[in-house]
Structure formats: C-alpha cells, structure tokens
Amino acid sequence: MTRTTVDYDSAGIRIAAHLYTPGTPASGPRPALVVGHPGTGVKEQTSGTYARLMAERGFVTLAFDAAHQGESGGLPRGLEDPARRVEDFKAAVSYLTTREEVDGKRIGLLGICASGGYSLAATGGDHRVGAVATVCTADPSRQFRLGAGGDQDPAVFRALLDAAARARTAAARGEDPGVMAMFPETAEQARALGGEHGFEGFEYYCTSRGAHERSAKFLAWESIDRLACYDAFFAVPLIGPRPMLQIVGERAVTAWMAVEAHQRATGPAELYRIPGAGHVDLYDKREYIDPAVEKLTAFFTTALGTAARPAAGSARHSPALLR
C-alpha cells in the first residue's frame, strides 16, 4: 500500500488529501472510495486509518481535509459550512475520475461521524457515486440543535445563535469576532458538560490518544447559523436504488441519527451495530474498527467490486486472443 500527498480544487479552494493505493498489482482501473473525517478532525486521524485499511483490501482511497480546515485552504479558518462540506465530497469524486488507476464508474463514499451525514447528502445529489457507507453517522446540524443524544434544552442552541449573531455584527464593525471553543480545558469539565460522549471526544482529540496539531479546537462563529438551517438527511430518499450502509456502535448515544437516516432510505439500506462500541470507539480502537472494516469491505465489494477491470481494448479482451 502506498500513500501519496495530492491536492485538488473544490469550488476555488485547494483541498489537501492523501491518496492510498493498494500494493498488489492490478490489470486495470480499481474501484475507489472517498473517505471523509469527523467534525474538527483531519485526514491524519480516523479517516486516514479507514482509508489505509480499505486500500489494503483492494480499493483506491482518498482521505481529505475539509475546506477551511487542516492543510486545506479557505478563510475563515475553522469554518464548518455544510454546503461546502458536501461540495468537498463531490470535488473529491471529480478528482478520482481523473486518476488512471481509478475506475470512474465504481466510486463510493465513506463518511465518518459528521462526514457520515455529509456523505449521505453528497450521494443523494451526485449520480457518479455508486454506493455510500457511514461509520457513526452524525448530522452536525442536528447535534448542535438537539444535542448528541437528541434531548438538549432548546435554550442551549438559542444561546449559540445569539453568540453567532454578535460575532457577525462585530466582524461587520471591523472587530475580532472571536471563535467558538470546541473543547473545555479538562476531561472532568468535558464529562460535566457532555456526559460520556463529551468525555470520549475530549480524550480522543485532546490527549495523546488521537490529538493532531492541525485538528481544529475551535469553530468560526458563523458556522453555527449556517448549520442551523441545514438538514444532512434531506437527500437520503434520492440515494436509492443505490445501496447505503450505516455502521454504529451499540452504545453510541448518537445512534438515533443513523436510525432517522435509515428510516428515510428508499433503496437497499442496512443499519449495522458493532457490539460493545461507543461512538468514538470506532475512531481508533481496533477491536471495533476491524469488524467495521470487514463489513465495509463486504458492502463495497458487492456494490463496486474489488478486482481491477482491464481498460477497453486491452490485450485481455483482444479479439485475437478470443479466436
């Protein structure tokens, strides 16, 4: 397996990515997967892990940093713009169609956490995508509005919208609008604010377990009102008849979002639970990742195939050899 640093354009913004190619010889173009990272994540974290593991199973994979985040371009930094995130997925598909090692008719999307929601929306609107799978599906808009467990006091989001409005006004006056911190200072504070889910996120992003220097610890305030009016699941009915797989942890407090997306599906759809796993467990714990990758491999093999297909007119299909 080989990892290559690449970049491509997404509506005028340079996107930084890692392209993973299988190490085994191929007689023709291979199926490919675009792998998206969780909110505030970067390609060097869990999306890179899944991209590498799926490349080891015969797929060309592309893990990218969202616009405004990681090594990708875009200002302001730390912007979480759902429409832009969906565009980043579509631009990644466009990029893969230009690669000679990729069969442009066999491209799938794999989204993790926030990218799970965005990948569903991108698939609904892009018929070049043959299949979509998610791991720990989350719609950031629902999570901000309703909380990770869906039971958040509405006053919390109203306060966030008030803060976002003040930030926009400050920016218009030439003042520093500030940013929204994504994590508290300690694990104890994370648990007090967000329960076990909040603690798990802190432990992954803010400790040696999964921290990365380019992983965002804040969001631009204008992210909040952009997320307020977005629904990552609106296009799910448009995915069918293409297949859709969602993998969630059995203990994940966020699983209700995957259930809602599953209920909107109009084509072949499966909701697969990993026993004993929480939401963040599926980011880096191999006892949970390995069965998820086995399921993903079976799904994409059925939907896209794994064996490279010889290009049209190649020697394998030459009429001289068929006489």
Secondary structure, 3 states (H helix, E strand, C coil): CEEEEEEEEECCEEEEEEEEECCCCCCCCEEEEEEECCCCCCCCCHHHHHHHHHHCCCCEEEEECCCCCCCCCCCCCCCCCHHHHHHHHHHHHHHHHCCCCEEEEEEEEEEECHHHHHHHHHHHHCCCEEEEEEECCCCHHHHHHHCCCCCCCHHHHHHHHHHHHHHHHHHHCCCCCCEEECCCCCHHHHHHHHHHHHHHHHHHHHCCCCCCCCCCCEEECHHHHHHHCCCCCCCHHHCCCCCEEEEEECCCCCHHHHHHHHHHCCCCEEEEEECCCCCCHHHHCHHHHHHHHHHHHHHHHHHHCCCCCCCCCCHHHCHHHHC
